[in-house]
Each structure stands twice: as structure tokens, then as C-alpha cells.
Amino acid sequence: MKTPSHILTTERLILRNWIDTDTSAFIAMNKDYEVMKFFPKTLTDSETLELLERIKLHFEKNSFGLFAVESKSTKQFIGFTGFSIPTFNAFFTPCVEIGWRYKKEVWGQGFATEAALACLRYGFETLGFDKIVSFTSSVNKKSEDVMKRIGMKFKANFEHPKIETTNILCKHILYEIHSTVK
């Protein structure tokens, strides 16, 4: 088994490479209706394994990606936060997106905000990003609140090109933040 490589740490969290023991918790998280409420559907085991493979390939190709997030106190996988490059065409792509997803058992404790702030610093100071975006369904107020807490500003509304226009999740909001690193 691969030893986890700690990329970033915060007061309560470790953001690291994915390890084999994350897989079952990641599968369970992606099957949870509440966690996946603002996505088109929950994921099957095989769909989560495919997603995990895409996350690992994204790291290999770009030297950045979605970090597994571990609680320092429990030493358990609790979700992910990090960067990705969206694979659809829109007025704001190509771009770097910051995103997160957490087990519902840890919601409301500020972990998404804490991890996202660490990622933003890393993205601007270490990776040299000029701008980072985030987007979600316009009905996902909790995710929008995280965007606001980490200093992102509303940019636009848009329809997600990979979601049917009749689906309430099609209408999305776009937030962005620019580097202050000179």
C-alpha cells in the first residue's frame, strides 16, 4: 500500500494523495443521496472507481487535482477538496476550478471552507494560478456559501452543458477569485 503524501495541512485537516483505504468511504459517500443531491445522480461503485481513476490521472497530467481530505483527529477520509480542469465548453473555459465534496457526517463543521482556503493559497502561491473559479447548481446554497466565505465573487449564471435543460440542476452559478500574489 502506498504511504499517503501530505500535500497541505491545516489546523484540523490533512490534504493528501489518495490511498487504497479511501476507496470504500469514497464509494459510500458517492452513493449517499444527501451528498449527491446537487448532482444529476448518485454514483455506482464502478462509477466512483472510474472517477477515482480520473482524479489520479488528472494529478499525473497536471501536477494538481482533487486532494483526499483526512481529519487529523480521526485519521479518517472525510471527503475531497482541490482543483480540476472542467471538461466542457463554456464562456469561462478553459479554467481551473476549485471544488469539494464531504461525507454528510462532517457537514457544518467548516471543513470545506478550511480546506478550500488552504487550496486557494496553494493554487496562487505555489501553482501560480492567476484565477480560480467555482460553480454549482444555483439551488446549492451551502456550496455557494463556501464560495463566499473563501472570498470568491459572483461572476455569472449559466446553464451547465452536460445537464438537461429541463433539470432544475441545469441552472448554475459561477464564482471566481483572482490572485493577489505578485
C-alpha positions in Angstrom: 0.0 0.0 0.0 1.2 3.5 -0.9 2.0 5.8 2.1 0.0 9.0 2.0 1.9 12.0 0.9 0.7 15.1 2.8 0.4 18.0 0.4 -1.2 20.5 2.7 -2.2 20.7 6.3 -4.5 22.9 8.2 -5.4 23.1 11.9 -7.7 20.1 11.6 -7.1 18.6 8.2 -4.6 16.8 6.0 -5.0 17.2 2.3 -3.1 14.4 0.6 -2.8 11.9 -2.2 -5.4 9.2 -2.4 -4.7 5.9 -0.8 -6.4 2.5 -1.1 -8.1 2.7 2.2 -10.1 5.8 0.9 -11.9 3.8 -1.7 -14.7 2.2 0.4 -15.5 5.5 2.1 -15.5 7.4 -1.2 -17.9 4.8 -2.7 -20.2 5.1 0.2 -20.1 9.0 0.1 -21.0 9.0 -3.6 -23.9 6.6 -3.0 -25.4 8.9 -0.4 -28.4 10.8 -1.8 -27.9 13.8 0.5 -24.3 14.2 -0.5 -25.2 13.9 -4.2 -28.4 15.9 -4.0 -27.0 18.6 -6.3 -25.5 16.2 -8.9 -27.5 14.5 -11.6 -27.4 11.2 -9.7 -25.7 9.1 -7.1 -22.8 7.0 -8.3 -22.5 3.3 -8.5 -19.3 1.5 -7.2 -17.9 1.3 -10.7 -18.7 4.9 -11.5 -16.9 6.0 -8.3 -13.9 3.8 -9.2 -13.8 5.4 -12.6 -14.0 8.9 -11.0 -11.1 8.0 -8.7 -9.1 6.9 -11.7 -9.8 10.2 -13.5 -8.7 12.1 -10.3 -5.4 10.2 -10.2 -4.9 10.7 -14.0 -5.6 14.4 -13.6 -2.8 14.6 -10.9 -0.4 12.8 -13.3 -1.2 15.0 -16.2 -1.4 18.4 -14.5 0.6 18.0 -11.2 -2.5 19.2 -9.3 -6.0 17.9 -8.6 -8.6 16.9 -6.0 -6.9 16.0 -2.7 -8.3 13.4 -0.4 -9.1 15.1 2.9 -8.3 13.4 6.2 -9.4 14.5 9.6 -6.3 14.9 11.9 -8.3 13.8 14.9 -9.8 10.6 13.5 -7.2 9.8 10.8 -10.2 9.0 8.5 -11.0 10.1 5.0 -13.8 12.7 5.1 -14.0 14.0 1.6 -12.1 15.9 -1.0 -11.1 19.4 -1.9 -8.9 20.7 -4.7 -8.6 21.6 -8.3 -9.8 20.3 -11.6 -10.0 21.4 -15.2 -13.6 21.2 -16.4 -14.1 19.1 -19.5 -17.0 21.0 -21.1 -17.1 24.1 -23.2 -18.5 27.3 -21.7 -17.7 31.0 -21.9 -15.3 30.7 -18.9 -13.4 27.6 -20.0 -10.6 26.6 -20.1 -10.1 27.3 -16.5 -9.1 25.9 -13.1 -12.0 25.0 -10.8 -11.9 24.5 -7.1 -14.4 22.0 -5.7 -15.2 19.9 -2.7 -17.4 17.1 -1.5 -17.7 15.8 2.0 -19.4 13.0 3.9 -22.6 14.3 5.5 -21.4 13.2 8.9 -18.9 16.1 8.9 -21.1 18.8 7.4 -21.5 22.1 9.3 -18.0 21.9 10.9 -16.3 24.3 8.4 -14.1 21.6 6.8 -14.9 22.6 3.2 -14.0 26.2 4.0 -10.8 25.4 5.9 -9.6 23.0 3.1 -10.6 25.4 0.3 -8.7 28.3 1.9 -5.6 26.2 2.1 -6.1 25.1 -1.5 -6.5 28.7 -2.7 -3.2 29.7 -1.0 -1.5 26.7 -2.6 -3.0 27.4 -6.0 -2.0 31.1 -6.1 1.4 30.9 -4.2 2.8 27.5 -5.3 1.0 26.6 -8.5 0.9 30.2 -9.8 -2.7 30.3 -10.8 -4.0 33.8 -11.8 -7.7 33.0 -11.4 -9.7 30.1 -9.9 -13.4 29.5 -10.5 -16.0 27.5 -8.7 -19.5 26.6 -9.9 -22.5 24.7 -8.7 -26.2 24.4 -9.2 -28.0 27.6 -8.3 -30.1 25.7 -5.7 -26.9 24.5 -3.8 -26.8 27.3 -1.3 -24.4 25.6 1.1 -21.7 25.3 -1.6 -22.4 28.9 -2.7 -21.9 29.9 1.0 -18.5 28.2 1.0 -17.6 30.2 -2.2 -18.5 33.4 -0.5 -16.6 32.5 2.8 -13.4 31.8 0.9 -13.6 35.3 -0.8 -14.9 34.3 -4.2 -17.2 36.8 -6.0 -20.2 36.0 -8.1 -19.4 36.2 -11.9 -22.4 34.9 -13.8 -25.3 32.5 -14.2 -25.1 29.8 -16.8 -26.7 26.5 -18.0 -24.5 23.5 -17.4 -24.0 22.0 -20.9 -23.9 18.4 -19.5 -27.2 18.6 -17.7 -30.6 18.5 -19.4 -32.2 22.0 -19.6 -35.4 20.6 -18.0 -33.5 19.5 -14.9 -33.5 22.0 -12.1 -29.8 21.4 -11.6 -29.0 22.7 -15.1 -29.0 26.4 -13.9 -25.6 27.1 -12.4 -23.8 30.0 -10.7 -20.2 30.9 -11.4 -17.9 32.4 -8.8 -14.2 33.4 -9.2 -11.3 34.8 -7.3 -8.1 36.3 -8.7 -4.5 36.0 -7.3 -3.1 38.8 -5.2 0.3 37.2 -5.5 2.6 39.4 -7.5 
